C-alpha cells in the first residue's frame, strides 16, 4: 500500500507537463507580440522626429535656393510647410513632396515651442509683411519661419506617442542644423560638443 501512495504522488503526468508547456508558450507569445508592438510604436515616434528634422533642413535649402521665406505650421496631429507670397503677403501650403502636409498616424502627437515673437509696429517701406489672415486654415502665422539667408526660428518640436513611449525632439538654435534625438539626449550631446570645442 505504501508503494501505491508513493507512486501516485511522485511527479507530474505527461498531460500535466504538456498543459504547463502550452501555457508558458502562450504567455511568451503574448509578451513577444506586446513587446514588438511597443518597439514598433517607439520606432514610429523616432522616425517622425527624424523625418521632421530632415524636412526642415530641406526647406531651409529650398528657401535659400529660391530666395523665399518659408514657414512651418505645427499642430497636434501633424505639420505643413508654407511659402510666403511676395505679391500679397499671404501664406500658401507647399504641396510637393517632401514638403506636402504630414498628418501623423498611430496617434503620434506634435507640440512646438519657439522663441519667436512677431514684431508689432508700422510696416517698413518695401518690406512684405506676412498677413495673419487670408489662408485656408485660419491664416495663422507659421510657428517657425525659414528665411532666405538660412536663418530659422529657434524651435523645439516634441514628437510623442502613448504615455509609456519615450518622446523624441527635433530642434535647432536657429543657426545650426536641425537635429532629432530622444528627449534629453540632444541636450547632453550639445553639452559634450561645447566642452569638446572649448
Buried (B, 14 or more C-beta within 10 A) or exposed (E): EEEEEEEEEEEEEEEEEEEEEEEEEEEEEEEEEEEEEBEEBBEBBBBBBBBBBBBBBBBBEBBBEEEBBBBBBBBEEBBBBBBBBEEEBBBEBBEEEEBEBBEBEEEBBBEBEBEBEEEEEEEEEEEBEBBBEBBEEEEEBBBBBBBBEEBBBBBBBBBBBEEEBEBBBBBBBBEEEBBBBBBEBBEEEBEEEEEEEE
